[in-house]
Amino acid sequence: MTPPSLLRRITDYASRADPYPLYEELRATPVLHEEDGGPYVVSSYYDILGLLHDPRISSDAANLAVPGADELPGPEAAGLPPSFLRLDPPEHDRLRRIANSSFGPPRRPHRIDSMREELHRIVSELIDGFADERRVDLVDRFAYPFPVIVICRLLGVPREDEPRFRAWVDPIVAALDPDTRDDPDAPVQRAAQEARVQLGVYLAGLVEQRAREPRDDMLSDLVAAHGPDGSLSMMEVLSTAVLLLIAGHETTVNLIANGMLTLLRHPEYLRRLREEPALSVRIVEELLRYEPPVQLVPQRTCLADVEVRGVTIPKGSRIWLVLAAGNRDPERFKDPDRFDPDRSDVEHLGFGSGIHSCFGAPLARVEAQIALAELARRLEDPRLVEDPPPYRPNAVLRGPRHLNVDVAGVRP
């Protein structure tokens, strides 16, 4: 019986709890190509960084060797045009600039910073919700609802509709499993398609409402955007909204859940964070290196022959960039398998790099900093119930499905 390939072992659910020994094995072959028609897998820090900035590497869905197979759910599956995540310049740059104008500088330079008070309030209310319990699932009760509430309020989704998003988001994210996403007839893919359609219909109604009655929210800004780059069509507004809702939310869930799991495994830093809330900034940056929520970018396409470490990757080939392997590359980071928030140099790949670097990184950072600092402050003697915890099936967006913790109490 032929043993499974290294890439198959990495994507196998059995490796989800600890893929890092496999990433170490992967780095021994910086450019891995195991079979004809399969992807070229790149795992060293400097090679990944270079390819993320290389204009010969395409993100355009039209160039993908396996259409629709990407690292994040595509709005086009619901009949919408591709989001800017799946486009190359110049169209990518135009759409991203318009979207960014409602998210940050220069038009909305204080939008994220001005949310800090509300973020603290949301976090406090969520923790208050399980204050009388002595065992709590920090994913279900905290890490999952927090980003949903935040992104919905940022976009302008009515509060009474926030619970509906979980019913849509769960099947869409489940469909990212590399073992099923290329089979449109798989039950998980059919469920995801139905969820995308329902989400698209709902957002279309909300966009039409904002066109008639604009408010102080991001969706209204997207609808009303008009400047040097023109404006967004209705379909482009919907694509951008779907991207922000799904991609931004799911990565933040994993960042917070991975963060608490890591701190519970390193109680000395949990104690320090309780005493020094400002340490949350360094902790989050080290988490983005040590346990990044996006482990790999499984679909890019070469627009020309590209040479990496003496290996020629032919034009038209698929490339997988294993960000989490690069983040623990000993060529780049000293003692890379050690969690060390006091690290002086932590220029990680946790949010990618180049033109497709994470659009929502400023918000995700603030959310994680506030969430982890407040959990550290308020939870009394938290202890993991199960280690490792059960993980989500997806190898791309990796994080615990549940994180059950016993606590002696919850501080006010």
DOPAMI-726665 format. One line per field, with one value per residue (C-alpha): residue in three letters; x, y, z. Coordinates in steps of 0.1 Angstrom, whole numbers, plus 5000, padded with zeros to 4 digits. Example, Ala and Ser with C-alpha at 12.3 -4.5 7.8 and 13.67 -1.06 7.14 Angstrom:
<midrens>
r: c(ala; ser)
xx: c(5123; 5137)
yy: c(4955; 4989)
zz: c(5078; 5071)
</midrens>
This chain:
<midrens>
r: c(met; thr; pro; pro; ser; leu; leu; arg; arg; ile; thr; asp; tyr; ala; ser; arg; ala; asp; pro; tyr; pro; leu; tyr; glu; glu; leu; arg; ala; thr; pro; val; leu; his; glu; glu; asp; gly; gly; pro; tyr; val; val; ser; ser; tyr; tyr; asp; ile; leu; gly; leu; leu; his; asp; pro; arg; ile; ser; ser; asp; ala; ala; asn; leu; ala; val; pro; gly; ala; asp; glu; leu; pro; gly; pro; glu; ala; ala; gly; leu; pro; pro; ser; phe; leu; arg; leu; asp; pro; pro; glu; his; asp; arg; leu; arg; arg; ile; ala; asn; ser; ser; phe; gly; pro; pro; arg; arg; pro; his; arg; ile; asp; ser; met; arg; glu; glu; leu; his; arg; ile; val; ser; glu; leu; ile; asp; gly; phe; ala; asp; glu; arg; arg; val; asp; leu; val; asp; arg; phe; ala; tyr; pro; phe; pro; val; ile; val; ile; cys; arg; leu; leu; gly; val; pro; arg; glu; asp; glu; pro; arg; phe; arg; ala; trp; val; asp; pro; ile; val; ala; ala; leu; asp; pro; asp; thr; arg; asp; asp; pro; asp; ala; pro; val; gln; arg; ala; ala; gln; glu; ala; arg; val; gln; leu; gly; val; tyr; leu; ala; gly; leu; val; glu; gln; arg; ala; arg; glu; pro; arg; asp; asp; met; leu; ser; asp; leu; val; ala; ala; his; gly; pro; asp; gly; ser; leu; ser; met; met; glu; val; leu; ser; thr; ala; val; leu; leu; leu; ile; ala; gly; his; glu; thr; thr; val; asn; leu; ile; ala; asn; gly; met; leu; thr; leu; leu; arg; his; pro; glu; tyr; leu; arg; arg; leu; arg; glu; glu; pro; ala; leu; ser; val; arg; ile; val; glu; glu; leu; leu; arg; tyr; glu; pro; pro; val; gln; leu; val; pro; gln; arg; thr; cys; leu; ala; asp; val; glu; val; arg; gly; val; thr; ile; pro; lys; gly; ser; arg; ile; trp; leu; val; leu; ala; ala; gly; asn; arg; asp; pro; glu; arg; phe; lys; asp; pro; asp; arg; phe; asp; pro; asp; arg; ser; asp; val; glu; his; leu; gly; phe; gly; ser; gly; ile; his; ser; cys; phe; gly; ala; pro; leu; ala; arg; val; glu; ala; gln; ile; ala; leu; ala; glu; leu; ala; arg; arg; leu; glu; asp; pro; arg; leu; val; glu; asp; pro; pro; pro; tyr; arg; pro; asn; ala; val; leu; arg; gly; pro; arg; his; leu; asn; val; asp; val; ala; gly; val; arg; pro)
xx: c(5000; 5014; 5019; 5001; 5020; 5033; 5007; 4979; 4992; 4992; 4956; 4944; 4923; 4944; 4972; 4950; 4959; 4996; 5007; 5040; 5062; 5049; 5057; 5092; 5094; 5080; 5107; 5133; 5121; 5115; 5096; 5076; 5059; 5046; 5026; 5017; 4990; 4994; 5005; 5040; 5042; 5064; 5072; 5102; 5097; 5117; 5104; 5068; 5074; 5089; 5061; 5034; 5050; 5056; 5033; 5038; 5018; 4981; 4951; 4926; 4899; 4899; 4935; 4930; 4938; 4909; 4881; 4866; 4892; 4905; 4914; 4883; 4846; 4839; 4809; 4809; 4794; 4762; 4761; 4782; 4813; 4847; 4857; 4890; 4906; 4903; 4914; 4947; 4957; 4944; 4908; 4919; 4935; 4905; 4880; 4903; 4909; 4872; 4865; 4893; 4880; 4851; 4873; 4902; 4924; 4919; 4881; 4875; 4908; 4893; 4866; 4884; 4900; 4866; 4851; 4873; 4847; 4820; 4844; 4851; 4813; 4806; 4834; 4821; 4786; 4797; 4818; 4789; 4767; 4787; 4797; 4777; 4791; 4821; 4826; 4824; 4831; 4851; 4845; 4807; 4802; 4829; 4853; 4826; 4799; 4823; 4835; 4800; 4786; 4814; 4814; 4776; 4776; 4804; 4785; 4752; 4734; 4704; 4711; 4681; 4695; 4730; 4720; 4710; 4746; 4759; 4735; 4749; 4786; 4790; 4782; 4801; 4833; 4828; 4829; 4865; 4877; 4902; 4888; 4853; 4855; 4862; 4831; 4800; 4777; 4791; 4764; 4787; 4791; 4753; 4747; 4773; 4758; 4723; 4738; 4756; 4724; 4704; 4732; 4733; 4696; 4696; 4724; 4708; 4678; 4700; 4720; 4688; 4676; 4709; 4707; 4673; 4682; 4720; 4733; 4766; 4779; 4802; 4775; 4761; 4796; 4801; 4768; 4775; 4812; 4822; 4856; 4887; 4882; 4845; 4818; 4808; 4780; 4753; 4770; 4804; 4790; 4775; 4807; 4827; 4801; 4802; 4840; 4841; 4814; 4829; 4866; 4871; 4849; 4862; 4899; 4893; 4874; 4905; 4929; 4911; 4905; 4941; 4953; 4934; 4945; 4982; 4979; 4963; 4993; 5017; 5002; 5031; 5021; 4984; 4994; 5016; 4987; 4964; 4989; 5000; 4971; 4994; 5012; 4983; 4998; 5030; 5011; 4988; 5017; 5035; 5003; 5000; 5035; 5032; 4995; 4982; 4945; 4953; 4977; 4982; 4971; 4963; 4956; 4978; 4987; 5019; 5014; 5050; 5078; 5090; 5122; 5124; 5156; 5167; 5133; 5114; 5076; 5061; 5036; 5000; 5010; 4992; 5012; 5004; 5021; 5023; 5023; 5024; 5055; 5072; 5063; 5084; 5113; 5146; 5162; 5141; 5132; 5154; 5140; 5108; 5089; 5089; 5060; 5078; 5058; 5090; 5105; 5121; 5116; 5082; 5076; 5052; 5032; 5000; 4982; 5000; 5019; 5019; 4988; 4966; 4976; 4947; 4923; 4908; 4941; 4937; 4903; 4914; 4943; 4922; 4895; 4921; 4940; 4908; 4894; 4925; 4933; 4897; 4896; 4929; 4917; 4883; 4886; 4897; 4921; 4911; 4920; 4917; 4893; 4907; 4941; 4942; 4907; 4886; 4895; 4875; 4880; 4896; 4933; 4934; 4915; 4928; 4914; 4896; 4859; 4854; 4875; 4861; 4876; 4869; 4870; 4869; 4848; 4845; 4857; 4834)
yy: c(5000; 5034; 5057; 5090; 5119; 5147; 5171; 5146; 5141; 5179; 5182; 5151; 5159; 5136; 5163; 5193; 5195; 5197; 5202; 5218; 5187; 5181; 5217; 5211; 5181; 5201; 5228; 5202; 5204; 5242; 5236; 5204; 5189; 5154; 5145; 5156; 5182; 5188; 5221; 5233; 5238; 5266; 5266; 5288; 5323; 5343; 5324; 5329; 5366; 5370; 5352; 5372; 5403; 5387; 5401; 5368; 5350; 5355; 5354; 5358; 5331; 5330; 5317; 5290; 5255; 5243; 5269; 5279; 5262; 5290; 5297; 5317; 5314; 5331; 5353; 5341; 5308; 5327; 5344; 5374; 5387; 5378; 5399; 5418; 5389; 5369; 5395; 5409; 5445; 5469; 5458; 5445; 5478; 5498; 5478; 5475; 5513; 5520; 5494; 5508; 5543; 5533; 5513; 5535; 5564; 5589; 5590; 5571; 5573; 5568; 5542; 5513; 5532; 5548; 5514; 5505; 5515; 5495; 5465; 5466; 5467; 5437; 5417; 5425; 5415; 5382; 5374; 5385; 5360; 5330; 5346; 5321; 5290; 5270; 5253; 5273; 5267; 5298; 5292; 5289; 5315; 5341; 5337; 5330; 5355; 5384; 5389; 5383; 5411; 5434; 5429; 5431; 5464; 5477; 5470; 5480; 5447; 5451; 5435; 5413; 5397; 5389; 5354; 5345; 5349; 5319; 5297; 5310; 5312; 5277; 5258; 5282; 5278; 5240; 5238; 5250; 5215; 5206; 5171; 5182; 5217; 5204; 5182; 5204; 5175; 5168; 5175; 5200; 5219; 5219; 5233; 5260; 5270; 5273; 5294; 5317; 5323; 5331; 5355; 5372; 5377; 5391; 5415; 5426; 5438; 5456; 5473; 5485; 5499; 5517; 5533; 5548; 5556; 5559; 5556; 5559; 5524; 5507; 5493; 5528; 5541; 5513; 5521; 5558; 5555; 5578; 5592; 5589; 5552; 5555; 5537; 5502; 5484; 5468; 5434; 5447; 5460; 5426; 5408; 5431; 5427; 5389; 5389; 5412; 5392; 5357; 5361; 5388; 5370; 5335; 5344; 5365; 5336; 5314; 5341; 5345; 5308; 5299; 5327; 5315; 5279; 5291; 5312; 5284; 5262; 5290; 5302; 5324; 5347; 5345; 5358; 5385; 5396; 5398; 5421; 5440; 5445; 5464; 5431; 5421; 5439; 5418; 5386; 5390; 5397; 5366; 5345; 5356; 5340; 5311; 5300; 5319; 5316; 5312; 5283; 5282; 5299; 5269; 5285; 5309; 5305; 5312; 5336; 5328; 5304; 5312; 5300; 5293; 5279; 5264; 5248; 5261; 5263; 5263; 5288; 5278; 5258; 5260; 5272; 5266; 5290; 5275; 5306; 5287; 5268; 5301; 5316; 5289; 5289; 5288; 5307; 5336; 5333; 5322; 5293; 5294; 5267; 5287; 5310; 5342; 5375; 5393; 5385; 5417; 5408; 5393; 5403; 5374; 5362; 5359; 5385; 5376; 5404; 5423; 5436; 5408; 5414; 5411; 5439; 5436; 5433; 5466; 5455; 5419; 5431; 5453; 5427; 5400; 5424; 5434; 5399; 5382; 5409; 5408; 5370; 5370; 5396; 5382; 5344; 5330; 5300; 5289; 5253; 5234; 5205; 5188; 5192; 5191; 5203; 5192; 5212; 5224; 5202; 5228; 5228; 5263; 5283; 5263; 5267; 5248; 5239; 5239; 5252; 5240; 5256; 5252; 5283; 5290; 5321; 5352; 5385; 5416)
zz: c(5000; 4989; 5019; 5017; 5003; 5026; 5012; 5019; 5054; 5060; 5048; 5067; 5097; 5118; 5116; 5124; 5161; 5154; 5117; 5126; 5125; 5090; 5081; 5093; 5071; 5042; 5046; 5038; 5002; 4998; 4966; 4967; 4937; 4943; 4913; 4877; 4878; 4915; 4931; 4937; 4975; 4988; 5025; 5034; 5047; 5022; 4992; 5003; 5009; 4974; 4957; 4976; 4960; 4925; 4898; 4879; 4905; 4898; 4923; 4895; 4897; 4859; 4859; 4885; 4873; 4895; 4891; 4923; 4946; 4967; 5003; 5011; 5001; 4968; 4963; 4926; 4938; 4946; 4911; 4922; 4905; 4921; 4951; 4949; 4967; 4935; 4911; 4898; 4891; 4879; 4888; 4921; 4930; 4920; 4940; 4971; 4971; 4970; 4998; 5019; 5016; 5039; 5062; 5070; 5058; 5042; 5043; 5075; 5094; 5128; 5120; 5137; 5166; 5174; 5179; 5209; 5235; 5217; 5214; 5251; 5258; 5235; 5251; 5286; 5278; 5263; 5294; 5317; 5298; 5313; 5346; 5367; 5348; 5358; 5324; 5292; 5256; 5247; 5209; 5211; 5238; 5230; 5200; 5175; 5184; 5191; 5155; 5141; 5162; 5153; 5115; 5114; 5133; 5111; 5080; 5094; 5097; 5121; 5155; 5153; 5122; 5136; 5147; 5111; 5100; 5119; 5101; 5068; 5077; 5092; 5060; 5038; 5058; 5061; 5023; 5023; 5032; 5005; 5004; 4993; 4978; 4942; 4943; 4937; 4944; 4979; 5006; 5023; 4990; 4983; 5018; 5012; 4979; 4995; 5023; 4998; 4979; 5010; 5023; 4989; 4987; 5023; 5016; 4983; 5002; 5028; 5000; 4983; 5016; 5022; 4987; 4997; 5034; 5039; 5075; 5092; 5084; 5060; 5037; 5031; 5023; 4998; 4981; 4980; 4970; 4941; 4935; 4912; 4909; 4901; 4920; 4928; 4910; 4930; 4924; 4934; 4966; 4974; 4966; 4989; 5017; 5014; 5015; 5046; 5064; 5058; 5054; 5081; 5106; 5103; 5106; 5137; 5154; 5149; 5160; 5193; 5199; 5190; 5212; 5243; 5237; 5234; 5266; 5285; 5275; 5286; 5319; 5326; 5298; 5308; 5342; 5327; 5304; 5335; 5352; 5320; 5296; 5272; 5266; 5244; 5215; 5215; 5223; 5193; 5169; 5182; 5179; 5142; 5137; 5161; 5155; 5124; 5117; 5079; 5076; 5039; 5006; 4985; 4951; 4931; 4894; 4876; 4846; 4835; 4843; 4878; 4894; 4931; 4946; 4913; 4906; 4876; 4883; 4848; 4835; 4844; 4874; 4907; 4938; 4974; 4999; 5034; 5055; 5088; 5077; 5067; 5101; 5118; 5094; 5113; 5085; 5095; 5132; 5161; 5181; 5159; 5177; 5210; 5218; 5228; 5230; 5240; 5205; 5192; 5155; 5146; 5110; 5104; 5074; 5095; 5074; 5042; 5024; 4992; 4974; 4989; 5025; 5049; 5043; 5078; 5097; 5117; 5130; 5137; 5157; 5179; 5184; 5195; 5218; 5237; 5237; 5251; 5276; 5290; 5292; 5310; 5335; 5342; 5341; 5375; 5373; 5338; 5329; 5297; 5298; 5267; 5251; 5222; 5217; 5187; 5156; 5127; 5097; 5074; 5069; 5056; 5082; 5112; 5147; 5175; 5169; 5207; 5235; 5268; 5299; 5336; 5357; 5394; 5387; 5367; 5380; 5376)
</midrens>
